Every structure is written in C-alpha cells, then in structure tokens.
Amino acid sequence: MDNLDAARLQMAFSLMFHIVFACIGMVMPFFMIVAHKKWLNTRNPIYLKLTKSWQKGVAIFFVVGAVSGTALSFELGLLWPEFMKHAGPIIGMPFSLEGAAFFVEAIALGFYLYGWDKISEKFHWFTGIIVGIAGVASGILVVSANGWMNAPSGFDYINGEFLNIDPIKALLNPAWFTQALHMTLAAFTATGFAVAGVHAYQVYKKRQVELHKKAFKIAITFGAVAAILQPISGDLSAKDIAERQPVKLAAMEAHYETSKGAPLYIGGIVDTETQEVSYKIKIPKALSFLAFGDFDAEVKGLNDFPEDVRPNVAIVHYAFQIMVGIGTLLLFIGLMFFISLKRKQWWDNSKFWLLFVALAPMGFIALEAGWVVTEVGRQPWIIHNIMRTKDAVTPMPGMVYSFYMYVILYSILAIAVIWLMGRQIKSLNNSQLD
C-alpha cells in the first residue's frame, strides 16, 4: 500500500466513524429539549426520565465526537500538508467559526447537565436549545469547508499561486447551501430513524412500553419530517452538481455518452470496459429533467472528459443508488408513520415495531453512501479542477502505520460507545419513575 492509498483509506475510515458520532451529537439535543418541554408542560415524570436519559446520550456523543473530530483536524495537516498550505488561509474562517460554535455548545451543555434545580427552569431549557443550535451550526460550517473543495471560490489562481483571498466568499461558496441543507436533513433522518429503532426494539420486547413509545414518537417525528423533505434538497443538489461538476453527475448515473433527453437509470451493474449498465430500470428523459428541469436538455457523458479526470464510476454509481434507494424507502416509511397516528391499531402489531427496528441503521447507511458520492465523485481532485489529491499527500513514508493506528483508535471508540449506550438503555429500563 503506497502513501496515497494509505492516506485516502485513513481519511475515509476516520470520516466514516466521525460522521456517525457527529450527526447523533448534533441531532439528539433536539430530542432532549422536546422531551424536556413536554415535562415542563405536563409534569409527566416519564418525560423527565426520558430527558435525563437522553441528556446522558448527548454528553457521550459530544465527547466522542470531539475526540474523533480533533483527530480528523490533525489528519488534515498530517496527511495533506500541501492542501493545508494553500487552502488553510482560504478556508480557515469556517474552521475557526466551527471551533467557536463548539465552545458555545460545550458551555451550554455544561449549563444544561449541571443546571437542574440550580437555575430557572426556562433558562435551563433554553440552554438545551443553544446546545442543539450550536451543534447544527458546527456541522454546517464544516460542510461549508467541504463545499469549497467542490466549488473553490474566494481567490484568484494565477501561475500556481492563490492570490486576492476573500474568506467570506470562500465560506459562502456556491456549494455550501445545497450541501449543508442535504447534510443537515440527512443527519436528522439518520439519527431520527436510528433512535426510533432502538426504542421500537424496547417496545417490541415490552420493556417500559409507555416510556419507549413516547421516545419513539419524538425521534421518528424528526426523522420522518426530514426524510420527506430530503428529496427537495436532493433535487437542488443534483441541479447544482450538473452545473458545476458534470463529470460527477455522469458518474452518479454511469452516463457515458452525451445526449439530449438523457434517461435516468435505477439500479444496474456497471461494466467500465464496455461502458454499459446492465439490469437497470430505464426512465426516458428523466435525467435531463432532474439535472436541468428540461426533458430535452443535453447531459454530458463521461466520454466527453479525459480519463484522468473521471472518478471511479462503479463506486460512485452504486453509492448513489444506495443513497437514493434508502432515502426513497425512508420517505415512504415516514409517510406511513404519520398515517399510523390516525390508525392507532397499527401500534398494537408487533410487525410495526419490528419494521422500525430493521430500519434503524438504514439512514446511516444512506448517509455514508452520500459521502462516498461526494468525495469519490470529486476525485482525482482534492480542490476541484485546481489541485489533485496525489499532489496534496504527504511525502513522508510509513503512512500505512498511521492508518492502522487510526483503525484501532476508532474501533475502540465505537466499542466504548456501544457499551455505554447499552448500559444506558439497561439502566433506563431498570429504573423506576420518581
């Protein structure tokens, strides 16, 4: 394994883990403050118990997210020094602001965790809102930096030099809004369905049924609403990619030949040698419409681009199909949940709860697939059309050992989190209402 492959694998592995911790830490505070608000309004002890249980989960994921995020920040300098040399002065602002949001979140979380019976109830609840808002702001700012890699702006690139730097323009790059919207909705969808699935399993096992049903309803409401809204952000993202990164769009659809009225492929197996997609469902003219809002619009194919600027078509295509397929499934399940509110008899059927148990990991699988589309689809560029990934990697040997070290580190973190959350759920089921 050479340095470039080791660096890519390390970054991919680190992001794969961190994105789960970060999304849960970003979204769960909203579940917590909804339960807290219901406690304040009803004084039902179930909501108090649920709030205090969820706040422990928020604290766990905040700490783990901070550890894994800090490791990632070191990786940027360790693995990609040439990238940081040029990009650092340009996208330093979103990272600095993300650090500020992180500190605000940490302070507010401290107030929330230790403020019970020490500060006014309304202010205490408000600190929980700050935790949630600061967490979402952190995520948006990091995604803005990633958006800049896909749509570099805020500088002039002259003779290999980055000149006339405008950090505000870099922060508000052309990709930041669509990526941040899509990522935020994905985080709420994935976390909502995952947390709902955990509580659905407890209901299925008939443990603290009333409490877990209330928890399920709060979590799945967030997840279902986000899943229903996600296609809107997906459409905005597709149109943005079609304009700025047509080669990525072509890879997403395994679209090789430039054509007007291009068809959309659902599923299919890519043969990169023959440049064909077999076993797919073909929807005539749908790709042209989704990309440009015109059924007869021309969509560029992969063969219009040199081979050395094409991403790995098979990986991008399969990841895109997984993301869209699961997203569509969760959209319909989200609609089904809202129908179930009118058909309460569904909640008495064990199959209803088993369905949500089975769906618990699906949102995160789709989220990971979406990041594969974003990152692999941009290759071979680390800064789109400006710097290649191979030119940004560290020249220092032995990166494969760093990769192995990070695999061990994140594996330990994952095992610790699973153990802590299992212990937390067991404690919740065994405790009595105050």
Phi, psi and omega per residue, in radians:
M1 nan 2.131 -3.141
D2 -1.458 3.050 -3.067
N3 -1.041 -0.725 -3.096
L4 -1.110 -0.802 3.124
D5 -1.122 -0.727 3.137
A6 -1.110 -0.733 3.141
A7 -1.142 -0.746 3.119
R8 -1.104 -0.785 -3.138
L9 -1.117 -0.717 3.141
Q10 -1.103 -0.792 -3.141
M11 -1.125 -0.742 -3.130
A12 -1.128 -0.774 -3.122
F13 -1.128 -0.757 3.141
S14 -1.106 -0.789 3.129
L15 -1.132 -0.664 -3.125
M16 -1.012 -0.715 3.123
F17 -1.385 -0.825 -3.043
H18 -1.078 -0.636 -3.072
I19 -1.121 -0.562 3.089
V20 -1.217 -0.879 3.125
F21 -1.031 -0.777 -3.077
A22 -1.138 -0.754 -3.108
C23 -1.147 -0.739 3.125
I24 -1.150 -0.761 3.111
G25 -1.123 -0.471 -3.135
M26 -1.385 -0.607 -2.989
V27 -1.699 -0.654 -3.048
M28 -1.027 -0.539 3.068
P29 -0.983 -0.516 3.131
F30 -1.249 -0.625 3.030
F31 -1.091 -0.757 -3.102
M32 -1.062 -0.795 -3.065
I33 -1.312 -0.462 3.042
V34 -1.181 -0.795 3.086
A35 -1.073 -0.702 3.131
H36 -1.102 -0.755 3.133
K37 -1.099 -0.690 3.102
K38 -1.138 -0.604 3.055
W39 -1.119 -0.793 3.139
L40 -1.104 -0.607 -3.102
N41 -1.406 -0.627 -3.006
T42 -1.934 -0.368 -3.021
R43 1.001 0.445 3.046
N44 -1.309 2.086 -3.062
P45 -1.079 -0.361 3.092
I46 -1.074 -0.726 -3.130
Y47 -1.204 -0.584 3.085
L48 -1.160 -0.772 3.123
K49 -1.094 -0.717 3.131
L50 -1.162 -0.720 3.127
T51 -1.058 -0.823 -3.098
K52 -1.208 -0.507 3.078
S53 -1.250 -0.795 -3.132
W54 -1.162 -0.566 3.137
Q55 -1.130 -0.546 3.073
K56 -1.173 -0.686 3.079
G57 -1.114 -0.710 3.097
V58 -1.050 -0.771 -3.132
A59 -1.109 -0.730 -3.139
I60 -1.081 -0.835 -3.088
F61 -1.293 -0.454 3.041
F62 -1.126 -0.805 -3.119
V63 -1.148 -0.828 -3.117
V64 -1.150 -0.678 3.085
G65 -1.104 -0.678 3.114
A66 -1.123 -0.740 -3.137
V67 -1.133 -0.868 -3.097
S68 -1.202 -0.586 3.098
G69 -1.210 -0.667 3.098
T70 -1.116 -0.708 3.092
A71 -1.068 -0.703 3.126
L72 -1.110 -0.678 3.139
S73 -1.124 -0.622 3.067
F74 -1.186 -0.615 -3.117
E75 -1.093 -0.614 -3.130
L76 -0.993 -0.775 3.113
G77 -1.343 -0.612 -3.103
L78 -1.225 -0.770 -3.011
L79 -1.637 -0.559 -2.992
W80 -2.234 1.051 -3.065
P81 -1.098 -0.631 -3.129
E82 -1.193 -0.627 3.070
F83 -1.113 -0.836 -3.100
M84 -1.172 -0.557 3.123
K85 -1.009 -0.735 -3.090
H86 -1.665 -0.672 -3.049
A87 -1.411 -0.496 -3.077
G88 -0.895 -0.895 -3.135
P89 -1.142 -0.368 -3.069
I90 -1.547 -0.806 -3.086
I91 -1.877 0.358 3.059
G92 -1.124 -0.525 -3.088
M93 -1.090 -0.899 3.120
P94 -1.053 -0.609 3.101
F95 -1.194 -0.683 3.100
S96 -1.141 -0.767 3.115
L97 -1.148 -0.612 3.086
E98 -1.109 -0.667 3.076
G99 -1.100 -0.707 3.107
A100 -1.124 -0.748 3.112
A101 -1.092 -0.659 3.110
F102 -1.077 -0.759 3.141
F103 -1.169 -0.670 3.071
V104 -1.072 -0.769 3.112
E105 -1.062 -0.758 -3.124
A106 -1.115 -0.755 -3.140
I107 -1.134 -0.803 -3.138
A108 -1.110 -0.669 3.117
L109 -1.137 -0.661 3.070
G110 -1.057 -0.802 3.082
F111 -1.026 -0.748 -3.061
Y112 -1.197 -0.810 -3.081
L113 -1.138 -0.665 -3.030
Y114 -1.916 0.188 -3.088
G115 -1.641 -0.046 -3.132
W116 -1.029 2.194 3.109
D117 1.120 0.205 3.134
K118 -2.010 -0.484 3.082
I119 -2.201 2.931 -3.081
S120 -1.065 2.611 -3.061
E121 -1.063 -0.718 -3.110
K122 -1.176 -0.743 3.133
F123 -1.180 -0.649 3.112
H124 -1.057 -0.821 3.116
W125 -1.094 -0.683 -3.120
F126 -1.107 -0.606 3.100
T127 -1.106 -0.537 3.060
G128 -1.150 -0.658 3.072
I129 -1.085 -0.728 3.126
I130 -1.076 -0.681 3.095
V131 -1.006 -0.826 -3.119
G132 -1.148 -0.802 -3.117
I133 -1.124 -0.754 -3.139
A134 -1.126 -0.650 3.106
G135 -1.119 -0.766 3.108
V136 -1.143 -0.709 3.109
A137 -1.054 -0.719 3.102
S138 -1.026 -0.808 -3.136
G139 -1.096 -0.737 -3.132
I140 -1.113 -0.702 -3.118
L141 -1.169 -0.692 3.092
V142 -1.156 -0.725 3.117
V143 -1.139 -0.560 3.069
S144 -1.063 -0.721 3.095
A145 -1.107 -0.699 3.091
N146 -1.182 -0.639 3.098
G147 -1.060 -0.616 3.113
W148 -1.111 -0.590 3.109
M149 -1.154 -0.527 3.105
N150 -1.504 -0.493 -3.124
A151 -2.391 1.230 -3.076
P152 -1.039 2.325 -3.123
S153 -2.710 3.014 3.098
G154 1.490 0.407 3.112
F155 -2.871 2.887 2.979
D156 -1.950 2.288 -3.128
Y157 -1.802 1.811 -3.038
I158 -2.213 2.075 3.111
N159 0.921 0.749 3.109
G160 1.363 0.092 -3.139
E161 -1.950 2.504 3.086
F162 -1.671 1.891 -3.023
L163 -2.112 2.896 3.079
N164 0.913 0.938 -3.046
I165 -1.254 2.303 3.071
D166 -2.172 1.666 -3.046
P167 -1.115 -0.508 3.108
I168 -1.173 -0.779 3.114
K169 -1.129 -0.618 3.091
A170 -1.162 -0.738 3.114
L171 -1.060 -0.798 -3.117
L172 -1.684 0.877 -3.127
N173 -1.174 2.865 -3.069
P174 -1.030 -0.369 -3.074
A175 -1.711 -0.174 -2.941
W176 -1.103 -0.738 -3.032
F177 -1.183 -0.877 -3.101
T178 -1.124 -0.709 3.123
Q179 -1.179 -0.751 -3.118
A180 -1.146 -0.722 3.117
L181 -1.104 -0.829 -3.117
H182 -1.101 -0.738 -3.117
M183 -1.199 -0.716 -3.123
T184 -1.128 -0.787 3.104
L185 -1.122 -0.657 3.107
A186 -1.110 -0.684 3.124
A187 -1.106 -0.773 3.129
F188 -1.180 -0.672 3.111
T189 -1.121 -0.907 -3.077
A190 -1.090 -0.824 -3.107
T191 -1.211 -0.700 3.130
G192 -1.039 -0.833 -3.131
F193 -1.235 -0.610 3.138
A194 -1.154 -0.851 -3.140
V195 -1.151 -0.713 3.096
A196 -1.065 -0.680 3.131
G197 -1.121 -0.677 3.095
V198 -1.082 -0.801 -3.126
H199 -1.274 -0.547 3.079
A200 -1.099 -0.647 3.111
Y201 -1.115 -0.689 3.113
Q202 -1.154 -0.665 3.074
V203 -1.123 -0.773 3.124
Y204 -1.014 -0.642 3.136
K205 -1.493 0.016 3.097
K206 1.067 0.777 3.086
R207 -1.929 2.115 3.129
Q208 0.776 0.975 -2.954
V209 -1.016 -0.807 -3.088
E210 -1.087 -0.767 3.141
L211 -1.100 -0.820 -3.065
H212 -1.244 -0.502 3.060
K213 -1.161 -0.705 3.109
K214 -1.158 -0.727 3.107
A215 -1.110 -0.763 3.106
F216 -0.996 -0.795 -3.080
K217 -1.109 -0.712 3.118
I218 -1.120 -0.861 -3.067
A219 -1.152 -0.802 -3.052
I220 -1.254 -0.452 3.079
T221 -1.098 -0.798 3.069
F222 -1.074 -0.823 -3.096
G223 -1.122 -0.723 -3.101
A224 -1.197 -0.772 3.116
V225 -1.053 -0.782 3.136
A226 -1.118 -0.704 -3.141
A227 -1.131 -0.631 3.140
I228 -1.247 -0.592 3.133
L229 -1.415 -0.344 -3.017
Q230 -1.007 -0.691 3.126
P231 -1.040 -0.510 3.106
I232 -1.135 -0.827 3.121
S233 -1.177 -0.576 3.090
G234 -1.115 -0.684 3.103
D235 -1.138 -0.741 3.097
L236 -1.083 -0.728 3.141
S237 -1.134 -0.731 -3.123
A238 -1.094 -0.749 3.134
K239 -1.161 -0.636 3.113
D240 -1.163 -0.763 3.122
I241 -1.139 -0.675 3.137
A242 -1.059 -0.594 -3.122
E243 -1.402 -0.753 -2.999
R244 -1.682 -0.611 -3.059
Q245 -2.289 1.154 -3.083
P246 -1.040 -0.500 3.124
V247 -1.218 -0.582 3.074
K248 -1.168 -0.751 3.102
L249 -1.042 -0.759 -3.141
A250 -1.095 -0.663 3.108
A251 -1.207 -0.685 3.124
M252 -0.993 -0.659 -3.095
E253 -1.786 0.054 -3.064
A254 0.876 0.834 -3.074
H255 -1.727 1.859 -3.001
Y256 -1.602 -0.647 -3.039
E257 -1.866 2.290 3.080
T258 -1.086 2.317 -3.105
S259 -2.744 2.714 3.008
K260 -1.627 2.557 -3.070
G261 1.094 0.807 -3.055
A262 -1.190 2.425 -3.135
P263 -1.401 2.756 3.046
L264 -1.760 2.331 3.106
Y265 -1.765 2.305 3.001
I266 -1.923 2.094 -3.080
G267 1.296 -2.673 3.101
G268 1.769 2.662 3.101
I269 -1.928 2.208 -3.055
V270 -1.557 2.268 2.986
D271 -1.956 1.796 -3.049
T272 -1.244 -0.373 3.133
E273 -1.317 -0.809 3.132
T274 -1.546 -0.155 -3.131
Q275 1.025 0.772 3.130
E276 -2.228 2.705 3.070
V277 -2.099 1.996 -3.119
S278 -1.774 2.822 3.097
Y279 1.023 0.589 3.135
K280 -1.831 2.826 2.964
I281 -1.709 2.207 -3.031
K282 -1.889 2.139 3.103
I283 -1.921 1.879 -3.041
P284 -1.013 2.369 3.033
K285 1.116 0.018 -3.049
A286 -1.210 -0.617 -3.134
L287 -1.147 -0.731 3.107
S288 -1.045 -0.721 -3.119
F289 -1.213 -0.776 -3.122
L290 -1.146 -0.612 -3.089
A291 -1.404 -0.644 -3.002
F292 -2.278 0.007 -3.126
G293 1.243 0.353 -3.104
D294 -2.473 2.110 -3.084
F295 -1.100 -0.378 -3.108
D296 -1.883 0.205 -3.121
A297 -1.163 2.627 3.117
E298 -1.473 2.293 3.090
V299 -2.011 2.170 -3.124
K300 -1.216 2.444 3.097
G301 -1.702 2.921 -3.116
L302 -1.058 -0.538 -3.106
N303 -1.234 -0.137 3.043
D304 -1.439 -0.099 -3.090
F305 -2.072 2.511 3.079
P306 -1.000 2.578 -3.092
E307 -1.043 -0.546 -3.059
D308 -1.371 -0.006 3.051
V309 -2.045 0.193 3.096
R310 -1.600 2.429 3.038
P311 -1.351 3.119 3.073
N312 -1.258 1.832 -2.974
V313 -1.095 -0.800 -3.077
A314 -1.065 -0.822 -3.115
I315 -1.089 -0.808 -3.113
V316 -1.118 -0.751 -3.113
H317 -1.123 -0.832 -3.112
Y318 -1.132 -0.727 3.126
A319 -1.101 -0.712 3.127
F320 -1.118 -0.719 3.136
Q321 -1.143 -0.683 3.094
I322 -1.103 -0.799 -3.127
M323 -1.055 -0.873 -3.090
V324 -1.184 -0.715 -3.131
G325 -1.078 -0.848 -3.140
I326 -1.192 -0.687 3.113
G327 -1.029 -0.724 3.114
T328 -1.143 -0.744 3.101
L329 -1.030 -0.825 -3.102
L330 -1.177 -0.544 3.060
L331 -1.043 -0.853 -3.114
F332 -1.181 -0.626 3.096
I333 -1.191 -0.622 3.062
G334 -1.070 -0.754 3.071
L335 -1.102 -0.683 3.121
M336 -1.089 -0.662 3.113
F337 -1.053 -0.797 -3.126
F338 -1.146 -0.577 3.042
I339 -1.153 -0.646 -3.116
S340 -1.120 -0.380 3.095
L341 -1.157 -0.424 3.079
K342 -1.653 -0.259 -3.135
R343 -2.099 1.253 -3.027
K344 -1.046 -0.360 -3.137
Q345 -1.113 -0.400 3.096
W346 -1.082 -0.575 -3.089
W347 -1.226 -0.213 3.108
D348 -1.616 -0.041 -3.110
N349 -1.698 2.185 -3.103
S350 -1.098 -0.470 3.137
K351 -1.150 -0.548 3.097
F352 -1.046 -0.780 -3.108
W353 -1.289 -0.642 3.112
L354 -1.124 -0.576 3.105
L355 -1.053 -0.797 -3.115
F356 -1.278 -0.484 3.027
V357 -1.120 -0.790 -3.138
A358 -1.116 -0.540 -3.086
L359 -1.480 -0.130 -3.037
A360 -0.890 -0.792 -3.104
P361 -1.505 -0.124 -2.958
M362 -1.112 -0.697 -3.135
G363 -1.063 -0.693 3.141
F364 -1.294 -0.523 3.042
I365 -1.120 -0.767 3.108
A366 -1.123 -0.690 -3.137
L367 -1.119 -0.766 3.104
E368 -1.111 -0.711 3.126
A369 -1.109 -0.667 3.106
G370 -1.081 -0.678 3.107
W371 -1.233 -0.528 3.038
V372 -1.106 -0.758 3.100
V373 -1.035 -0.807 -3.100
T374 -1.107 -0.837 -3.008
E375 -1.455 -0.847 3.134
V376 -1.214 -0.591 3.130
G377 -1.142 -0.365 3.119
R378 -1.486 -0.312 -3.085
Q379 -1.075 2.569 0.245
P380 -1.575 0.321 -3.042
W381 -1.715 2.412 2.928
I382 -1.610 -0.571 2.918
I383 -2.093 1.995 -2.948
H384 -0.911 2.136 3.088
N385 1.132 0.212 -3.135
I386 -2.199 -0.916 -3.110
M387 -2.243 2.249 3.096
R388 -1.410 2.634 -3.123
T389 -1.052 -0.703 -3.117
K390 -1.129 -0.423 3.137
D391 -1.505 -0.163 -3.107
A392 -1.758 -0.256 -3.035
V393 -1.248 2.661 3.130
T394 -1.134 2.498 3.073
P395 -1.453 -0.152 -3.101
M396 -1.184 2.378 3.140
P397 -1.361 2.936 3.013
G398 1.479 0.292 -3.130
M399 -1.142 -0.357 3.124
V400 -1.092 -0.572 3.122
Y401 -1.245 -0.606 3.046
S402 -1.102 -0.706 3.104
F403 -1.046 -0.832 3.131
Y404 -1.068 -0.682 3.141
M405 -1.095 -0.740 -3.138
Y406 -1.204 -0.600 3.069
V407 -1.054 -0.783 3.118
I408 -1.117 -0.782 -3.119
L409 -1.040 -0.875 -3.088
Y410 -1.259 -0.526 3.056
S411 -1.123 -0.731 3.094
I412 -1.105 -0.762 3.111
L413 -1.053 -0.766 -3.125
A414 -1.105 -0.758 3.130
I415 -1.115 -0.723 3.141
A416 -1.105 -0.747 -3.134
V417 -1.153 -0.773 3.124
I418 -1.053 -0.746 3.129
W419 -1.128 -0.786 -3.129
L420 -1.114 -0.738 -3.124
M421 -1.227 -0.654 3.062
G422 -1.078 -0.737 3.100
R423 -1.121 -0.661 -3.131
Q424 -1.163 -0.738 3.129
I425 -1.156 -0.713 3.109
K426 -1.089 -0.739 3.108
S427 -1.100 -0.703 3.119
L428 -1.102 -0.718 -3.127
N429 -1.242 -0.519 -3.096
N430 -1.521 -0.328 -3.083
S431 -1.352 2.782 3.114
Q432 -1.867 2.666 3.081
L433 -1.168 2.466 3.118
D434 -1.260 nan nan
